[in-house]
């Protein structure tokens, strides 16, 4: 039994310093590649949120307009009840008003003559505009 123990101790194997340094270098290279990709995914997620929120706000503006016959003066009008054609009360059309993604400008609403409007915001070197 003692000879078996000594045989194992004398026959130990392990990693050399070079092997460990290679593994650390590989992990460093993978991290250097993965980090920018992860940051890009976050930026694309913020753009997608801005697009979804802008479409939601535009839909609420259309419903408000269909109910009242006029475009809202501001996005905050969408979060209150209003009386429409025939005195029918409806609303809120969206509550709460969604906030823009982190680092983005607040949602901008502009209406023009003829019943047209835009909902827009900017950030991450991108502009989202609906319709």
Number of C-alpha atoms within 10 A of each C-alpha: 6 6 8 8 10 10 11 10 10 8 8 7 8 6 7 8 8 9 11 11 11 11 11 11 12 12 11 12 11 10 12 11 10 11 11 11 11 11 11 11 12 12 16 14 13 19 23 14 16 26 20 14 22 25 18 17 24 21 16 20 25 20 17 24 15 13 19 19 13 13 23 19 11 12 19 14 18 22 15 13 13 17 12 17 10 8 9 10 13 15 18 16 20 19 11 11 16 15 13 20 21 10 10 18 14 16 21 14 21 14 14 9 7 7 11 11 17 16 22 22 21 19 18 13 8 12 14 19 18 18 12
